[in-house]
């Protein structure tokens, strides 16, 4: 049974996401997001709520409520290791598949590949907050968030941060421990874990994915984890539209897996954007559009009238369960050991 404090903290998280989406339907989403990022008090409250939920409630019950096989962090780590460092790295298997696609596009295709050799996987964790991947020694992690909750996380608004083709490492500011500019074609892997749902509009989610594309090396991977507590296949059309949309950017989806409360996907930045676009040409269906919608985009605002004014409807146990399910199993500081 959740305590009153736990209900209040989880309610804050849910209300922030919901109000951003509702505001973005009535106002310019860019203005809504910029106003949100400037609200230092709200960001501080949000970060504190997440930290307290993690350390005082969720991490204590994680081993009971979430099997290790359903851990998002473990899923990301295993997916990266298998792709880059497996006995037969999947990177090379998908390289061969890409070559076959390019040969179908151009009979004269001939490309000499270079070895993709790395010792540590250079990973960018966007919306990290707690920097959970830093405990894995084979990862070189850059963790960023608009409201860092620990000192190893850099302050950065990924929507607004600049990308530069000429620099070789992120440009930082020691004044507020922030990253001002990222180098292009720099990272082996980028993680969006429960990130895209925070952004209130499809266009902003698209920009995030396009920026990830620009920051990844050729054959690097984008790992997206999105809340999904419905049964297997319930959101299949929505996820297929994501595949179509990212395919137009030049990504190829190489893995999708439904865990207990999330759907996890890996997208590969192919050397040739034509590989992803060819899938789109072959598999496009009538409903597919270049959008990144989430199920919550289609929800009606939960409001009721009180004294002639619209107010938020009472939060239910189901609402609080959605928040816990969305974040349960996410390893926080001290909860994961290599």
PLY file of the C-alpha trace (Angstrom):
ply
format ascii 1.0
element vertex 338
property float x
property float y
property float z
element edge 337
property int vertex1
property int vertex2
end_header
0.00 0.00 0.00
1.50 3.34 -1.08
2.03 5.96 1.60
0.54 9.43 1.32
3.99 10.87 0.63
4.59 8.37 -2.16
1.25 9.23 -3.77
2.06 12.93 -3.62
5.51 12.49 -5.14
4.30 10.24 -7.95
1.41 12.63 -8.56
3.87 15.47 -9.09
5.74 13.51 -11.77
2.57 12.58 -13.62
1.10 16.08 -13.41
4.22 17.68 -14.88
4.09 15.42 -17.94
0.33 15.81 -18.34
0.31 19.59 -18.03
3.12 19.96 -20.55
1.13 17.96 -23.10
-2.10 19.83 -22.41
-0.38 23.23 -22.60
1.27 22.26 -25.89
-2.16 21.59 -27.41
-3.25 25.16 -26.68
0.04 27.06 -27.07
3.25 26.90 -29.06
5.04 23.75 -27.80
8.40 25.53 -28.08
7.25 28.32 -25.78
5.78 25.76 -23.37
9.04 23.83 -23.19
11.23 26.94 -22.80
9.03 28.17 -19.99
9.26 24.76 -18.33
13.06 24.69 -18.55
13.23 28.17 -17.00
11.09 27.12 -14.04
13.94 26.33 -11.66
11.65 25.71 -8.70
9.55 23.15 -10.57
12.61 21.39 -11.99
14.11 21.23 -8.52
10.88 19.79 -7.11
10.69 17.28 -9.96
14.29 16.12 -9.44
13.81 15.88 -5.67
10.60 13.89 -6.12
12.30 11.45 -8.47
15.27 11.07 -6.14
13.12 10.48 -3.08
10.85 8.01 -4.83
13.92 6.12 -6.01
15.84 6.00 -2.77
12.99 5.74 -0.27
10.39 3.64 -2.11
10.98 2.13 -5.52
14.51 0.82 -5.17
13.58 -0.96 -1.93
10.90 -2.98 -3.68
12.64 -3.35 -7.02
14.02 -6.83 -6.41
10.57 -8.05 -5.40
8.46 -6.20 -7.98
10.71 -6.36 -11.02
12.67 -9.35 -12.21
16.23 -8.65 -13.27
15.31 -9.68 -16.82
12.93 -6.71 -16.89
15.58 -4.16 -15.86
15.90 -1.46 -18.47
19.49 -0.70 -17.59
20.47 -4.35 -17.90
18.64 -4.47 -21.24
20.59 -1.46 -22.57
23.92 -2.82 -21.35
23.28 -6.28 -22.81
22.08 -4.84 -26.12
25.17 -2.64 -26.47
27.58 -5.42 -25.55
25.97 -7.86 -27.97
26.02 -5.31 -30.78
29.60 -4.08 -30.31
31.45 -6.78 -28.35
29.72 -10.12 -28.90
31.64 -13.20 -30.03
30.26 -12.28 -33.43
29.25 -8.63 -32.98
25.80 -7.94 -34.37
27.21 -4.78 -35.92
28.88 -6.89 -38.63
25.79 -9.02 -39.24
23.69 -5.92 -39.85
26.47 -4.46 -41.99
26.09 -7.49 -44.27
22.32 -7.00 -44.39
22.80 -3.34 -45.30
25.14 -4.35 -48.12
22.46 -6.63 -49.54
19.91 -3.79 -49.43
22.33 -1.44 -51.17
23.01 -4.08 -53.84
19.26 -4.30 -54.45
19.15 -0.52 -54.84
22.28 -0.32 -57.03
23.61 -3.38 -58.84
27.02 -1.69 -59.09
27.29 -1.11 -55.34
30.74 -1.84 -53.94
31.90 -0.50 -50.59
35.05 -1.24 -48.63
34.20 -1.31 -44.92
36.59 -0.36 -42.16
36.73 -2.32 -38.88
34.63 -0.79 -36.09
37.04 -1.23 -33.21
36.38 0.19 -29.72
37.51 -0.75 -26.24
34.88 1.15 -24.24
31.44 1.97 -25.60
31.04 5.75 -25.76
27.48 6.25 -24.53
25.35 9.39 -24.19
22.53 9.00 -21.65
19.94 11.71 -22.33
17.61 12.55 -19.46
19.83 10.52 -17.19
19.21 12.22 -13.85
20.96 9.44 -11.86
23.76 8.31 -14.22
23.06 4.57 -13.79
25.44 3.44 -16.56
28.54 4.85 -14.88
28.87 1.67 -12.79
29.75 -0.39 -15.90
33.51 -0.22 -16.60
33.24 -1.03 -20.31
31.18 2.13 -20.91
32.50 5.68 -21.30
29.38 7.59 -20.23
28.24 11.16 -20.74
25.07 11.69 -18.68
22.91 14.79 -19.19
19.63 16.12 -17.81
17.76 19.42 -17.48
17.57 18.77 -13.72
20.57 16.66 -12.62
20.14 14.83 -9.35
23.79 13.86 -8.86
27.13 15.55 -9.50
28.22 13.26 -12.34
25.29 14.38 -14.55
25.87 17.41 -16.76
23.19 20.07 -17.08
21.95 20.20 -20.67
18.73 20.79 -22.61
19.12 18.27 -25.42
16.49 20.04 -27.52
18.51 23.26 -27.62
22.15 22.17 -27.34
24.30 22.91 -30.40
26.03 20.34 -32.63
29.40 21.16 -34.21
31.07 19.25 -37.03
34.60 20.50 -36.23
35.07 19.75 -32.51
36.20 16.39 -31.15
34.75 16.49 -27.62
31.82 18.20 -25.87
32.31 21.88 -25.01
31.49 22.39 -21.34
30.99 25.21 -18.88
32.36 24.74 -15.39
30.22 27.59 -14.05
27.06 25.50 -13.94
28.51 22.10 -14.91
26.78 22.20 -18.28
27.43 21.03 -21.82
27.10 23.81 -24.40
27.99 22.00 -27.65
28.29 18.39 -28.79
30.59 17.04 -31.52
28.90 15.37 -34.47
29.50 11.70 -35.28
30.94 11.13 -31.81
28.96 8.50 -29.85
28.66 4.75 -30.30
25.33 4.58 -28.46
22.69 7.04 -27.28
20.00 6.15 -24.76
16.51 7.69 -24.52
15.10 5.91 -21.47
11.61 7.25 -20.67
12.64 10.52 -22.33
10.42 11.09 -25.36
7.24 10.96 -23.25
8.48 13.98 -21.28
8.47 16.17 -24.41
5.02 17.60 -25.11
4.95 17.47 -28.94
5.76 15.10 -31.79
7.95 17.71 -33.45
10.16 18.01 -30.38
10.52 14.23 -30.16
11.49 14.21 -33.84
14.15 16.86 -33.20
15.58 14.79 -30.37
15.87 11.75 -32.61
17.38 13.79 -35.45
19.96 15.22 -33.03
20.77 11.71 -31.85
21.29 10.74 -35.49
23.71 13.65 -35.96
25.69 12.75 -32.80
26.02 9.05 -33.55
28.87 7.55 -35.51
27.93 5.62 -38.63
26.71 2.20 -37.43
26.09 3.57 -33.94
22.81 2.77 -32.18
19.95 4.68 -30.58
18.23 2.77 -27.77
14.70 3.97 -27.00
12.71 2.77 -24.00
9.11 3.88 -23.80
6.47 3.15 -21.10
4.01 0.49 -22.20
1.97 -1.44 -19.64
-0.50 -2.79 -22.18
-0.47 -6.29 -23.58
1.93 -7.44 -26.28
1.03 -5.82 -29.59
-1.50 -3.32 -28.23
0.61 -0.40 -29.47
2.06 -2.25 -32.46
0.78 0.23 -35.07
2.17 3.15 -33.10
5.57 1.47 -32.79
5.56 0.59 -36.48
4.93 4.25 -37.25
7.95 5.10 -35.10
9.96 2.67 -37.22
8.71 4.37 -40.37
9.44 7.86 -39.05
12.96 7.08 -37.90
13.56 5.15 -41.11
13.02 8.37 -43.04
15.90 9.87 -41.02
18.20 6.99 -41.98
17.72 4.73 -38.96
16.99 1.01 -39.26
15.21 -0.70 -36.39
17.18 -3.82 -35.56
15.53 -4.91 -32.31
12.24 -4.52 -30.46
11.38 -6.22 -27.19
8.42 -5.91 -24.84
9.41 -6.02 -21.18
6.94 -5.97 -18.31
6.04 -2.27 -18.40
8.04 -0.91 -21.32
8.78 -1.41 -24.99
12.49 -1.34 -25.83
13.91 -0.67 -29.29
17.32 -0.41 -30.93
17.79 1.71 -34.05
20.96 1.52 -36.12
22.44 4.49 -37.96
23.27 2.79 -41.23
26.24 4.00 -43.24
23.80 4.73 -46.06
20.48 6.47 -45.16
18.95 4.78 -48.21
18.78 1.50 -46.22
16.21 2.87 -43.74
14.34 4.77 -46.43
14.00 1.66 -48.59
12.21 -0.11 -45.72
9.83 2.85 -45.56
9.12 2.66 -49.29
8.39 -1.06 -49.14
6.42 -1.25 -45.89
4.55 2.03 -45.70
0.86 1.64 -44.91
-1.90 4.20 -45.31
-1.92 5.26 -41.66
1.82 5.96 -41.50
2.94 9.57 -41.13
6.30 11.12 -40.13
5.21 11.63 -36.53
6.31 10.44 -33.10
3.08 10.27 -31.16
2.70 8.54 -27.81
-0.54 7.01 -26.47
-0.98 9.88 -24.00
-1.23 12.37 -26.89
-4.72 11.05 -27.56
-6.00 11.24 -23.99
-8.59 13.83 -23.09
-7.60 16.20 -20.27
-8.73 14.80 -16.91
-10.61 17.72 -15.47
-13.76 18.44 -13.54
-15.66 21.63 -12.81
-15.51 23.11 -9.34
-17.07 26.49 -8.60
-17.08 27.26 -12.30
-13.35 26.61 -12.76
-11.62 23.67 -14.38
-9.39 21.78 -11.99
-7.45 18.55 -12.17
-9.51 15.47 -11.53
-8.72 13.47 -8.39
-5.76 11.14 -8.85
-6.63 7.46 -8.69
-4.65 4.44 -7.58
-4.46 3.52 -11.27
-2.82 6.86 -12.04
-0.21 6.33 -9.36
0.33 2.81 -10.59
1.12 4.13 -14.06
3.91 6.28 -12.67
5.37 3.49 -10.61
5.15 1.07 -13.53
6.83 3.57 -15.85
9.85 3.92 -13.61
9.91 0.66 -11.63
12.99 -1.42 -12.29
15.15 1.55 -13.25
18.35 1.05 -11.26
19.32 4.08 -9.22
22.46 4.96 -7.35
23.66 2.03 -5.29
21.07 -0.42 -6.60
23.10 -1.98 -9.41
26.44 -3.71 -9.11
28.60 -4.93 -11.94
0 1
1 2
2 3
3 4
4 5
5 6
6 7
7 8
8 9
9 10
10 11
11 12
12 13
13 14
14 15
15 16
16 17
17 18
18 19
19 20
20 21
21 22
22 23
23 24
24 25
25 26
26 27
27 28
28 29
29 30
30 31
31 32
32 33
33 34
34 35
35 36
36 37
37 38
38 39
39 40
40 41
41 42
42 43
43 44
44 45
45 46
46 47
47 48
48 49
49 50
50 51
51 52
52 53
53 54
54 55
55 56
56 57
57 58
58 59
59 60
60 61
61 62
62 63
63 64
64 65
65 66
66 67
67 68
68 69
69 70
70 71
71 72
72 73
73 74
74 75
75 76
76 77
77 78
78 79
79 80
80 81
81 82
82 83
83 84
84 85
85 86
86 87
87 88
88 89
89 90
90 91
91 92
92 93
93 94
94 95
95 96
96 97
97 98
98 99
99 100
100 101
101 102
102 103
103 104
104 105
105 106
106 107
107 108
108 109
109 110
110 111
111 112
112 113
113 114
114 115
115 116
116 117
117 118
118 119
119 120
120 121
121 122
122 123
123 124
124 125
125 126
126 127
127 128
128 129
129 130
130 131
131 132
132 133
133 134
134 135
135 136
136 137
137 138
138 139
139 140
140 141
141 142
142 143
143 144
144 145
145 146
146 147
147 148
148 149
149 150
150 151
151 152
152 153
153 154
154 155
155 156
156 157
157 158
158 159
159 160
160 161
161 162
162 163
163 164
164 165
165 166
166 167
167 168
168 169
169 170
170 171
171 172
172 173
173 174
174 175
175 176
176 177
177 178
178 179
179 180
180 181
181 182
182 183
183 184
184 185
185 186
186 187
187 188
188 189
189 190
190 191
191 192
192 193
193 194
194 195
195 196
196 197
197 198
198 199
199 200
200 201
201 202
202 203
203 204
204 205
205 206
206 207
207 208
208 209
209 210
210 211
211 212
212 213
213 214
214 215
215 216
216 217
217 218
218 219
219 220
220 221
221 222
222 223
223 224
224 225
225 226
226 227
227 228
228 229
229 230
230 231
231 232
232 233
233 234
234 235
235 236
236 237
237 238
238 239
239 240
240 241
241 242
242 243
243 244
244 245
245 246
246 247
247 248
248 249
249 250
250 251
251 252
252 253
253 254
254 255
255 256
256 257
257 258
258 259
259 260
260 261
261 262
262 263
263 264
264 265
265 266
266 267
267 268
268 269
269 270
270 271
271 272
272 273
273 274
274 275
275 276
276 277
277 278
278 279
279 280
280 281
281 282
282 283
283 284
284 285
285 286
286 287
287 288
288 289
289 290
290 291
291 292
292 293
293 294
294 295
295 296
296 297
297 298
298 299
299 300
300 301
301 302
302 303
303 304
304 305
305 306
306 307
307 308
308 309
309 310
310 311
311 312
312 313
313 314
314 315
315 316
316 317
317 318
318 319
319 320
320 321
321 322
322 323
323 324
324 325
325 326
326 327
327 328
328 329
329 330
330 331
331 332
332 333
333 334
334 335
335 336
336 337
